[in-house]
Amino acid sequence: MRLNSKPHVLVLGGNFAGLTTARFIRERCKDDVQITLIDRKPYLIFIPNIPIEVFSNHDPAETLHMPIVRVLEKDNTRFIQGEVKEIDIKGNRVAYTPTERPGAAAESIGYDYLVVALGARLAYDKIEGFGKYGHTLSDSYYGNKLRTYLFGGGYKGGPIAIGSARFHQGIKGKPNWLPVAEAACEGPPLEIALSLASWLEEHRLGGAKKITLFTPAKVIAEDAGEAIVTKFLEIAGKMGFGYKNNTQDIKLVTEEGIQFTNGESLEAELKIILPNWEPHPFMKGIPIVDEAGFVITDQLMRNPDYPNVLAVGDSAAVTVPKLGALGHTEAEVAAKQIAKDFGRIGAEEADKPFRPAVFCIGDMGHAKGFYIHSDTWYGGKLSVFKMGHTFYAMKLAFKEMYYRTGGKIPSWGIPLSELVADTLV
């Protein structure tokens, strides 16, 4: 039952893509719609900056959890703390269970427009041995587990392996311009490797020579484009990093190292792993998804069969790699589509399609950062790769801007950052 007579926009997910989309919809549609956002937690995790906090011995739960309830209230957006259990596409309803305390009864809510921004399920549980022997930096829990290991005396100075499990991308509905990726996102392994090498140097435990990067693909970070990858591997080789490609997938993580499905293995005391990105189980088999469970959309972020259903961020099949900057761009496109339906903007402005480009700013320790901006993987000609102190400062500044704006980066914010970074020497 509706709270009022206005059309209801239901946003599923409150991290980068979901929160940003909800805020852009309110900005574009004003009071023409009621908006509800559902997430299982009342805060956003600022995932890109977890390595910086961990290697500085800071608790990311203290510094990188941004409360979202007050932000949404200011936008007159209702927040439900709940876990989505089922999407009834034909009935325009979503079933969920409140998560504030265990034992809550199942409920459901209807919608006129649905924005799926649930992210993905990080399948660490599918990697045998990871729970006992693996580490990662994808959330506060795992960040603190690694922080305790490094600063609490767990690490004894042995070899380190950093890399990805195989990503299983759906093919149904895939546009011809979108390549098939073998790893979900390999900016994080590069960032972790570079910044951890600096940490090792600072703590007199060695440096890059102790670290081996691995990838299931022919080349690591393939989405950055051939020119950038070639340059990075040249730099990494001179720094002393080891490198292993074509591992296919992770078979087993042990105390001694990692075994791969191609029959090879790596000796490692510390194993830092990025897993397969999977859709949530309830997504699989519903009418809007591909065979993996990611939501099929066009470049206006609408499902072709159910145009009142949109998807942004990691939930969307066209978001490859699973990169936050792509979700931000998609959020703007989706919000404009809904605003167009209510006559707030014209088709000329609203129907500018999603044009993917890899945009990544990573920490590399010693207050330096690297910058990647490329669309060559998608058939374009843009290819920028730079390193320096300025990019580290930009990474910190983006987090501050995101917090200050409550997730509503001005429409000129990302393009301006890209322009500035592209032209810096």
C-alpha positions in Angstrom: 0.0 0.0 0.0 1.3 3.4 -0.9 2.2 6.0 1.6 0.7 8.6 -0.7 -0.5 8.9 -4.3 2.9 9.7 -5.8 4.7 7.1 -7.9 7.0 5.0 -5.7 10.7 4.5 -6.6 12.3 1.7 -4.7 16.1 1.6 -4.5 17.7 -1.7 -3.4 21.1 -1.1 -1.9 22.7 1.8 -0.1 26.4 1.7 -0.9 28.0 3.8 -3.7 25.6 3.1 -6.6 22.4 2.9 -4.6 22.9 5.9 -2.4 24.1 8.0 -5.3 21.2 7.0 -7.5 18.6 7.8 -4.8 20.1 11.2 -4.2 20.3 12.0 -7.9 16.6 10.9 -8.4 15.5 13.2 -5.6 17.6 16.1 -7.1 16.1 15.5 -10.6 12.5 14.6 -9.7 12.0 16.9 -6.8 8.7 16.0 -5.1 7.2 14.2 -8.0 8.0 10.8 -6.5 8.3 9.1 -3.2 11.6 7.2 -2.7 12.4 4.3 -0.5 15.9 2.8 -0.1 16.4 -0.6 1.5 19.8 -1.8 2.8 20.7 -4.4 5.5 22.9 -1.8 7.2 22.4 1.9 8.0 25.8 3.0 6.8 28.0 3.1 3.6 31.4 1.4 3.7 33.9 3.6 1.8 35.6 0.5 0.4 38.3 2.2 -1.9 40.2 3.6 1.1 40.3 0.5 3.2 44.0 -0.3 2.3 45.1 3.2 3.3 43.5 2.8 6.7 44.7 -0.7 7.3 48.4 0.0 6.3 48.3 3.1 8.6 47.0 0.9 11.5 43.6 2.6 11.6 40.3 0.8 12.2 38.3 1.2 8.9 35.1 0.7 10.9 35.8 4.0 12.7 36.9 6.0 9.7 35.1 4.6 6.7 31.5 3.9 7.9 29.3 6.8 6.7 25.8 6.9 8.2 23.2 7.3 5.5 19.9 7.6 7.4 20.2 11.3 8.2 21.4 12.0 4.6 18.3 10.2 3.2 15.9 11.9 5.7 17.1 15.3 4.5 16.1 14.2 1.0 12.7 13.0 2.3 13.7 9.5 1.3 12.5 6.6 3.5 15.1 4.2 4.7 14.3 0.5 5.6 17.0 -1.5 7.3 16.3 -4.9 5.8 17.7 -7.7 3.8 16.1 -8.3 0.4 14.8 -11.8 0.0 12.8 -11.9 -3.3 12.0 -9.7 -6.2 8.6 -10.3 -7.9 9.1 -8.6 -11.2 5.6 -9.2 -12.6 3.9 -8.2 -9.4 6.1 -5.1 -8.8 6.9 -6.1 -5.2 10.0 -6.8 -3.2 10.1 -9.1 -0.1 12.5 -8.3 2.7 13.2 -9.1 6.3 14.1 -6.3 8.8 17.7 -6.7 10.1 18.0 -4.5 13.1 17.3 -7.5 15.4 17.1 -11.2 14.6 13.7 -12.8 14.4 11.9 -10.2 12.4 8.9 -11.3 10.3 9.1 -11.1 6.5 7.4 -8.1 4.8 7.0 -6.8 1.3 6.7 -3.4 -0.4 5.4 -2.4 -3.9 7.0 -0.1 -6.4 6.4 1.7 -9.6 10.1 2.0 -10.4 12.7 -0.4 -9.2 16.5 0.4 -9.1 18.6 -2.7 -8.3 21.8 -1.6 -6.7 22.5 -4.5 -4.4 26.1 -4.9 -5.4 27.4 -8.5 -5.5 28.1 -11.3 -3.2 31.8 -11.7 -2.7 32.2 -15.5 -2.9 35.1 -16.1 -0.4 33.1 -19.1 0.9 33.6 -20.7 -2.5 37.4 -20.6 -2.0 38.5 -23.7 -0.1 40.8 -22.8 2.8 40.3 -19.0 2.6 38.6 -18.7 6.0 41.5 -20.2 7.7 44.5 -19.1 5.7 43.3 -16.2 3.4 43.2 -12.4 3.8 41.6 -9.6 1.9 40.7 -5.9 2.2 37.1 -5.7 0.9 35.4 -4.7 4.2 36.1 -3.6 7.7 36.1 -7.1 9.2 38.7 -8.4 6.8 40.6 -5.2 6.9 41.0 -5.4 10.7 41.9 -9.1 10.4 44.8 -8.2 8.1 45.7 -5.2 10.3 45.9 -7.4 13.4 48.0 -9.9 11.4 50.5 -7.3 10.2 50.8 -5.1 13.3 50.1 -7.8 15.9 53.1 -9.9 15.1 51.4 -12.6 13.0 53.3 -11.8 9.8 56.8 -13.3 10.0 58.3 -11.8 6.9 57.7 -14.6 4.4 56.5 -14.4 0.7 53.2 -12.8 -0.2 50.8 -13.6 -3.0 48.1 -11.1 -4.1 45.6 -11.7 -6.8 42.1 -12.7 -8.0 39.9 -15.8 -8.3 38.1 -16.3 -11.6 35.1 -14.1 -12.3 32.1 -15.8 -14.0 30.4 -13.2 -16.2 27.0 -13.8 -17.8 26.7 -13.8 -21.6 22.9 -13.6 -22.1 22.0 -10.0 -23.3 25.7 -9.0 -23.4 26.3 -6.1 -25.9 28.9 -6.8 -28.5 31.1 -3.9 -27.3 31.4 -5.4 -23.8 34.4 -7.8 -23.5 34.3 -10.9 -21.3 36.4 -10.4 -18.1 38.2 -13.2 -16.3 38.6 -11.2 -13.1 35.9 -9.0 -11.5 38.2 -6.0 -10.8 42.0 -5.9 -10.6 42.6 -2.4 -9.6 42.5 -3.5 -5.9 45.3 -6.1 -6.3 47.6 -3.6 -7.9 46.9 -1.0 -5.2 47.3 -3.5 -2.4 50.6 -4.8 -3.9 52.1 -1.3 -4.3 51.0 0.0 -0.9 52.0 -3.2 0.9 55.5 -3.1 -0.7 55.8 0.4 0.8 54.6 -0.9 4.1 57.2 -3.6 4.0 60.0 -1.1 3.3 58.8 1.2 6.1 58.8 -1.7 8.6 62.2 -3.0 7.4 60.6 -6.3 6.3 61.7 -6.2 2.7 59.8 -4.8 -0.2 58.3 -5.6 -3.6 60.6 -8.6 -4.1 58.5 -10.5 -1.5 55.3 -10.0 -3.4 53.9 -12.0 -6.4 50.9 -10.8 -8.2 48.7 -13.4 -9.9 45.7 -13.3 -12.2 43.3 -15.8 -13.8 43.5 -13.8 -17.1 46.1 -13.6 -19.8 47.3 -10.3 -18.3 46.5 -8.6 -15.0 44.1 -5.6 -15.0 43.2 -6.3 -18.6 40.4 -3.8 -18.5 43.0 -1.0 -18.2 44.1 -1.7 -21.7 47.2 -3.2 -23.3 49.3 0.0 -23.3 48.8 0.6 -19.6 49.2 -3.0 -18.5 52.5 -3.2 -20.5 53.8 -0.1 -18.8 52.7 -1.3 -15.4 54.3 -4.7 -15.7 57.5 -3.1 -16.8 57.5 -0.8 -13.8 56.5 -3.7 -11.5 59.3 -5.9 -12.8 61.9 -3.3 -12.2 60.6 -2.8 -8.6 61.0 -6.6 -8.1 57.4 -7.8 -8.0 56.8 -11.4 -9.1 54.0 -12.1 -11.6 52.0 -15.2 -12.5 49.2 -15.1 -15.1 46.8 -17.6 -16.6 46.2 -19.3 -13.2 42.6 -19.9 -14.4 41.2 -20.0 -10.8 42.1 -20.7 -7.2 41.8 -24.4 -6.3 42.9 -24.3 -2.7 44.4 -22.0 -0.1 46.7 -23.6 2.4 49.1 -22.6 5.2 52.0 -22.9 2.7 50.4 -21.0 -0.2 47.9 -21.1 -3.1 47.1 -23.9 -5.5 45.6 -23.0 -8.9 43.3 -25.0 -11.2 45.9 -24.8 -14.0 48.1 -27.1 -11.8 50.6 -24.5 -10.7 51.0 -23.1 -7.2 52.5 -20.2 -5.2 54.4 -20.4 -1.9 53.1 -17.7 0.4 52.9 -16.9 4.1 50.4 -14.1 3.4 47.7 -14.7 0.9 45.6 -11.6 -0.1 42.8 -12.6 -2.4 39.9 -11.0 -4.3 37.1 -13.5 -5.0 34.5 -14.1 -7.7 31.8 -11.5 -7.7 28.4 -13.3 -7.7 24.8 -12.1 -7.8 22.8 -12.7 -4.7 21.1 -16.2 -4.9 17.6 -14.8 -5.0 18.5 -12.9 -8.2 19.1 -16.0 -10.2 16.4 -17.1 -12.6 14.1 -14.0 -12.4 13.0 -12.5 -15.7 15.5 -9.5 -15.7 18.8 -11.3 -15.3 21.4 -13.2 -17.4 22.4 -16.8 -16.7 24.8 -15.7 -13.9 22.2 -13.5 -12.2 23.3 -10.0 -13.1 20.6 -7.6 -14.3 20.4 -7.1 -18.1 20.1 -3.5 -19.1 20.6 -1.3 -22.1 23.0 1.7 -22.0 20.2 3.8 -20.4 20.3 1.3 -17.5 16.8 0.0 -18.1 15.9 -3.6 -18.5 14.7 -4.1 -22.1 11.7 -6.2 -21.1 10.7 -4.3 -18.0 11.6 -0.7 -18.5 10.4 0.3 -15.0 13.3 -1.8 -13.7 16.8 -0.2 -13.8 20.1 -1.5 -12.4 23.3 0.3 -11.5 26.6 -0.7 -10.0 27.8 -4.3 -9.5 24.3 -5.7 -9.9 24.2 -4.6 -13.5 25.5 -7.0 -16.2 27.1 -4.1 -18.1 29.2 -3.1 -15.1 32.4 -4.8 -16.1 34.8 -4.5 -14.4 33.0 -4.2 -11.0 34.3 -0.7 -10.5 32.8 2.1 -8.4 33.4 4.8 -10.9 31.2 3.0 -13.4 28.4 2.8 -10.8 28.6 6.5 -10.3 28.2 7.2 -14.0 25.3 4.7 -14.2 23.6 6.4 -11.3 23.4 9.7 -13.2 22.0 7.9 -16.3 19.4 6.0 -14.3 18.2 9.1 -12.4 17.9 11.1 -15.7 15.7 8.3 -17.1 13.3 8.5 -14.3 13.3 12.3 -14.4 12.5 12.1 -18.1 9.4 10.0 -17.4 8.1 12.7 -15.2 8.8 15.6 -17.6 11.6 17.0 -15.5 14.2 16.9 -18.3 14.0 16.2 -22.0 15.1 13.2 -24.0 18.0 15.1 -25.5 19.6 15.3 -22.1 18.3 12.1 -20.5 19.0 9.7 -23.3 22.8 10.1 -23.4 23.8 6.5 -23.0 26.2 5.0 -20.5 29.7 5.2 -22.0 32.1 3.0 -19.8 35.6 4.0 -19.1 38.0 2.7 -16.4 38.7 5.4 -13.9 40.8 4.4 -10.9 43.0 6.3 -8.4 45.0 3.9 -6.2 47.3 4.2 -3.2 50.9 3.1 -3.6 52.3 4.0 -0.3 54.8 6.8 0.7 51.9 9.3 0.1 51.9 8.5 -3.6 49.2 7.3 -5.9 48.6 6.0 -9.4 45.9 7.1 -11.8 44.3 5.1 -14.6 41.8 6.5 -17.1 41.1 4.3 -20.1 38.4 3.1 -22.5 40.6 1.1 -24.9 39.2 -2.2 -23.5 35.8 -1.1 -24.8 37.1 0.0 -28.2 38.0 3.6 -27.4 41.3 5.5 -27.7 41.7 7.1 -24.2 44.7 5.7 -22.3 46.2 7.6 -19.4 48.5 6.1 -16.7 50.3 8.3 -14.2 51.9 8.2 -10.7 52.7 10.8 -8.2 51.9 12.5 -4.8 49.0 14.5 -6.4 47.0 11.4 -7.1 47.2 10.2 -3.5 45.9 13.6 -2.4 43.1 13.3 -5.0 42.1 9.9 -3.5 41.8 11.4 -0.1 40.0 14.5 -1.3 37.4 12.4 -3.2 36.5 10.6 0.1 36.1 13.9 1.9 33.9 15.3 -0.9 31.8 12.2 -0.9 31.2 12.5 2.9 30.5 16.2 2.7 28.0 15.8 0.0 26.4 12.7 1.4 27.1 10.7 -1.7 25.8 13.3 -4.2 28.9 14.3 -6.0 28.2 17.3 -8.3 27.6 16.3 -11.9 30.8 18.1 -12.7 32.8 16.4 -10.0 33.9 13.3 -11.7 34.5 14.9 -15.1 36.5 17.7 -13.5 38.7 15.1 -11.6 39.2 13.2 -14.8 40.2 16.4 -16.7 42.6 17.6 -14.0 44.2 14.2 -13.6 44.5 13.6 -17.4 46.4 16.9 -17.8 48.7 16.6 -14.8 52.3 15.9 -15.6 
